[in-house]
Amino acid sequence: MRTIRTRKRTATIGAAVTAVLALALTACGGDGSGTKSAGPADNSAKTAASADASQPAGSAGNTDTATTGGSTKTVTSHKGTDTGASTGGSATTGSTAGGNTSDSYAYKHPCQSEDLSVRVYAREGSATQQVIEVNNTGANACGLSYFPRVSLGSASAKDHSGDILPLVPGGLGGAPAYPVKPKNAAIAVIDLNPSGASGALTWINELNVLADGDHMPNAEQLNFPLGPDVKVLDPKLGLYRSTIADAVSSMEQADSKS
């Protein structure tokens, strides 16, 4: 009989302990885990932190430039591009990070063709003007000649000695070069037929561009098709400028042989 009473007492104590544990689990969250859940807010914070950690240090998004629009393809070698149309404005876009971006550095370091991309496209609102856009894709500022070396001729011609050269502004002087910072562009505008007069040449279908006529060899000249129905008469070319509007103003002052 004494043994039986001991077992009953043990069973009663075990039941009481089980009840206490059940209450404790309920107070901690009711999920039987013994740990209170932090909820969705903490999970979101962890996700955001993980996303931030996956980004490269100093990342600020895509800094590649769309420049002045148009449908042309940009090239960086010795190939030309198809012409498109501009939307006006400035091509000095993007940001400069690292490298030497000072004008004084550019004056002493001519641009290299491998650090440039060149586009040619029709200026919006004009039937005779073409925009020549030279972008600095390198890490440092560099210097260009005051204007690109340009000629107009036939793509099928074997002898280009008869190619047409545009007039350029005269009386030049000042800085030793036109400086171009990284992710920025130098813009020149050429008017193929400024007066719109009849008697223009119709056999010309190609615009030849050497971004820096003072330092680059002729082998680095790029050739750009002008498309059909192009008429050329007494063309004018302006100096490099940072915007299309300024480049047009410079072109209008052209009065000397290039």
TAKA-V916589 format. One record per residue. N is the residue number from 1. RES is the residue in one letter. PHI is phi as a letter, one per 20 degrees, with the letter a starting at -180 (none if undefined). PSI is psi in whole degrees, 0 to 359 (NA if undefined). NEAR is the number of other C-alpha atoms within 8 Angstrom. Layout:
[[N,RES,PHI,PSI,NEAR] [N,RES,PHI,PSI,NEAR]]
//
This chain:
[[1,M,none,323,4] [2,R,f,322,5] [3,T,f,320,6] [4,I,f,317,7] [5,R,f,323,8] [6,T,f,318,8] [7,R,f,321,8] [8,K,f,319,8] [9,R,f,319,8] [10,T,f,318,8] [11,A,f,322,8] [12,T,f,319,8] [13,I,f,319,8] [14,G,f,321,8] [15,A,f,320,8] [16,A,f,318,8] [17,V,f,319,8] [18,T,f,318,8] [19,A,f,320,8] [20,V,f,318,8] [21,L,f,320,8] [22,A,f,319,8] [23,L,f,320,8] [24,A,f,318,8] [25,L,f,321,13] [26,T,f,319,10] [27,A,f,331,7] [28,C,e,354,9] [29,G,q,347,11] [30,G,m,10,8] [31,D,d,3,7] [32,G,m,2,7] [33,S,e,338,7] [34,G,n,0,8] [35,T,c,133,6] [36,K,f,130,7] [37,S,f,142,5] [38,A,f,340,6] [39,G,n,176,6] [40,P,f,328,6] [41,A,g,316,7] [42,D,f,323,8] [43,N,f,320,8] [44,S,f,318,8] [45,A,f,319,8] [46,K,f,320,8] [47,T,f,316,8] [48,A,f,318,8] [49,A,f,320,8] [50,S,f,320,8] [51,A,f,318,8] [52,D,f,320,7] [53,A,f,336,7] [54,S,e,348,6] [55,Q,e,145,7] [56,P,f,149,6] [57,A,f,133,4] [58,G,m,10,4] [59,S,f,133,6] [60,A,c,25,5] [61,G,n,187,4] [62,N,f,119,4] [63,T,d,7,7] [64,D,f,143,6] [65,T,e,149,7] [66,A,e,357,6] [67,T,l,235,8] [68,T,d,18,10] [69,G,n,202,8] [70,G,n,173,9] [71,S,d,14,7] [72,T,f,158,12] [73,K,e,140,7] [74,T,e,138,8] [75,V,c,158,11] [76,T,c,5,11] [77,S,d,211,7] [78,H,e,29,8] [79,K,d,150,8] [80,G,e,183,11] [81,T,c,162,13] [82,D,f,149,11] [83,T,e,153,14] [84,G,c,220,10] [85,A,c,143,12] [86,S,e,165,12] [87,T,d,10,9] [88,G,n,176,9] [89,G,n,203,8] [90,S,d,149,10] [91,A,d,9,14] [92,T,e,83,11] [93,T,c,174,11] [94,G,n,186,9] [95,S,c,159,7] [96,T,d,121,10] [97,A,c,119,5] [98,G,m,173,6] [99,G,m,175,8] [100,N,d,118,8] [101,T,d,13,11] [102,S,e,152,8] [103,D,f,321,11] [104,S,f,325,6] [105,Y,f,318,11] [106,A,f,323,17] [107,Y,f,331,14] [108,K,e,354,8] [109,H,c,96,9] [110,P,f,148,10] [111,C,f,143,10] [112,Q,d,144,7] [113,S,g,328,10] [114,E,f,348,7] [115,D,d,15,10] [116,L,c,150,13] [117,S,c,141,14] [118,V,c,134,13] [119,R,c,148,15] [120,V,c,130,14] [121,Y,b,157,14] [122,A,f,139,14] [123,R,f,130,13] [124,E,f,133,8] [125,G,n,1,4] [126,S,c,137,7] [127,A,e,350,6] [128,T,c,352,10] [129,Q,d,141,12] [130,Q,c,141,12] [131,V,e,130,15] [132,I,d,115,12] [133,E,d,118,12] [134,V,d,112,12] [135,N,e,136,11] [136,N,e,109,15] [137,T,e,3,10] [138,G,e,182,9] [139,A,e,344,10] [140,N,c,160,11] [141,A,f,154,18] [142,C,b,166,16] [143,G,d,140,14] [144,L,d,162,14] [145,S,f,165,12] [146,Y,g,329,8] [147,F,b,158,12] [148,P,f,153,13] [149,R,e,121,10] [150,V,c,141,10] [151,S,b,158,11] [152,L,c,128,12] [153,G,b,197,15] [154,S,d,134,11] [155,A,f,336,8] [156,S,e,356,4] [157,A,f,138,7] [158,K,e,334,4] [159,D,d,118,5] [160,H,d,17,8] [161,S,f,340,4] [162,G,e,9,6] [163,D,f,150,9] [164,I,e,134,7] [165,L,d,135,10] [166,P,e,159,13] [167,L,f,152,13] [168,V,c,162,15] [169,P,f,140,14] [170,G,e,180,7] [171,G,m,39,4] [172,L,f,149,5] [173,G,r,171,4] [174,G,o,230,4] [175,A,f,152,6] [176,P,f,348,5] [177,A,a,168,10] [178,Y,e,115,11] [179,P,e,139,11] [180,V,c,119,14] [181,K,f,160,15] [182,P,g,144,13] [183,K,m,20,15] [184,N,c,169,13] [185,A,c,150,14] [186,A,d,132,14] [187,I,c,132,16] [188,A,c,149,18] [189,V,c,135,15] [190,I,d,135,14] [191,D,d,117,12] [192,L,f,332,13] [193,N,b,74,15] [194,P,g,323,10] [195,S,e,342,5] [196,G,m,16,6] [197,A,f,158,7] [198,S,f,170,4] [199,G,n,12,5] [200,A,f,156,9] [201,L,f,135,8] [202,T,d,357,9] [203,W,e,353,6] [204,I,e,129,12] [205,N,c,14,14] [206,E,b,138,13] [207,L,d,122,12] [208,N,d,130,12] [209,V,c,128,12] [210,L,d,114,13] [211,A,g,324,13] [212,D,c,100,12] [213,G,f,347,11] [214,D,e,334,6] [215,H,c,339,7] [216,M,e,142,11] [217,P,f,159,7] [218,N,f,335,6] [219,A,f,342,4] [220,E,e,9,9] [221,Q,f,141,11] [222,L,d,148,10] [223,N,d,128,11] [224,F,c,122,13] [225,P,f,140,12] [226,L,e,351,10] [227,G,n,176,8] [228,P,f,164,5] [229,D,m,27,5] [230,V,e,135,9] [231,K,c,128,11] [232,V,c,128,11] [233,L,b,118,13] [234,D,l,59,9] [235,P,f,152,13] [236,K,c,139,16] [237,L,c,135,15] [238,G,e,177,18] [239,L,f,163,15] [240,Y,f,135,12] [241,R,b,171,10] [242,S,e,346,12] [243,T,c,158,12] [244,I,f,319,15] [245,A,f,316,8] [246,D,f,325,9] [247,A,f,323,16] [248,V,f,316,11] [249,S,g,320,9] [250,S,f,319,12] [251,M,g,323,17] [252,E,f,345,8] [253,Q,e,0,9] [254,A,f,128,13] [255,D,b,5,9] [256,S,c,153,8] [257,K,f,140,7] [258,S,e,NA,7]]
//
